[in-house]
Amino acid sequence: MNYQIKKASIEDLNEAAELFNLYRVFYRQESDVEKGKAFLKERLLNNESDIFLVIADEKAVGFVQLYKLFHYTKLQKQWLLSDLFVHPDYRGKGFSVALIDRSKQWCEETNACGLMLETEKTNDIGNQLYPRCGFEYDGLHNYYHWWK
């Protein structure tokens, strides 16, 4: 299948928001396209994240969203691969791997030391995909969250 990966801009907001909503529903969140759209719009307008879209059949069918972080031992920028999603109708075509490869290329383009990510232990697809793409499981650290 022919496809391309493009860096999303504000003109891609509607398509990105539809995919972002499906992604959030996958993680058991209430469907709310407009709220997700407002969230993505703010990220894009404030240059707070970089989003890449897979375009196939003349529409966006997957995305990855990256946030800038800084690594304390490498003393360099790194990217948090926060969100990765491919529409269920387009899975199994290598689009997730292509988005990860584009994210690695983005590290090169932005002089970042690498990517980090987290996923739920129950995300069987992701937990099989990421090691295949060269990610190493970090069993040495515990990740904690504090929410207000």
N, C-alpha and C positions, 0 to 999 in steps of 0.2 A: 504494500500500500504506500502510495506517495504521501509524504507529509513534510512539513517544515516546522521549525521551532523559532518563535519570535519573542523578543522582549516586549512585554505588554506595556501599553500606554493607556492614558485615560480614554482613548477611543475604543479600547477593548474592554472597558469596564463591564458592560452588560453581559458579554459572554463569560468573562472571568467570574462574575458574581454568580451566574447560574452554576458553574462548576464548583465554586467555593461553597455554595449552599448544599450541593450534593455531598461534598466532602464533610461538611459539618454534620449532616444527617447521618453519614456513615459512622461518625463518632457520637451518635445518640443525642444530638442537639435538635431542638425544634427547627423546623424549616422556616426561614425568614430571609428571603432573597434581598429585600430592601435593606434590612439591617446589615447583612453581609456586604451588600453593595456600598453602603455608606462607610463601612470599615475599610474595605479595599480602596475606595476613593481617597480616604484620608491618608492611607499608607502611600499611595501613588503620588498624590499632590505634595506630600511632605518629604518625599524621597526616603521613606522609612523602610521600604522593602523593595526587592526586585522580584518581578514575576515573569516567568517564561511560560508561554503557551505552546502546546502542540496543536498545529492546524492540519486537519485531514478532512477530506470531503467538504472543503471550503468552510469549515467551522472549527472552533476551539473544542478539543475533545479531552484535553488534559492540561494540568498546570503544575508548576512548582513555585513556591514562594520562599525567598531567602531573606534573612535579617542579618545585619552586620553585628558581629561580636568582636571581642579582642581576646587573644589567648595569652594568659599570664606567663607561661613558660617559654613559648615561642616568641613572645613580644611582637606579635603581628596581628593583623586583622584576620579573622576567620568568618565563615558564614554559617549561620544556623539554617539548616534545611528544615524549615518549620512545617511546611505543608506540601504534600505530593499526592496528586489524585489524577486518575484516568477514568473517564466515563465507563461504566460497566460494558457498554456495547463495543468499546474499543480496546478492551483488555486483551492481553495475550499477543499483542502485535509489536512489543518491544518499546512502547512509548514511555513507560516508566524508566527504563534503562536510558533511553535517549534524553529524557529530562535530567536524569542524574549526570549523564555525561556532559550535558550543557552546563550544569551547575559546576562541575569540575573545571570546565573551560572558563567559566566566569571567575573562578578562583585565580586562574592564570591571568586573565585579563585585568583583574583588580589587585594583583599582587597579594593575595590572601594565602595563608598557610594551609587552608583546608576547609573541610566541611564537618560539622557535627550535627547529629540528629538524635531524637528520641522517638520511640514509638511504644504503644501499649504492648505488654507481653502477649496479649490476645490477638494482635495483628499478625496472623500467620503469614499472609502474603508479604507484608513488609519485612518480617523477621527472616524470611527466606530470600527476599530480593536484596536487601542491603549487603549481606556478606558476599553474595555473588557479584556485587558491584564494587568490591574492594574495601567495604567498611569493616572495621574491626569492632567486635563487641567489647565494651568496657565493663568488665565485671568488678573492677576495683572501686568504683564510685557508687554512692547512693545519691539519687536525685530526689530532692525535697521541694515542695511547693508551699508557699505561704500566700493565701488569698485574703484580701480585705473584704 
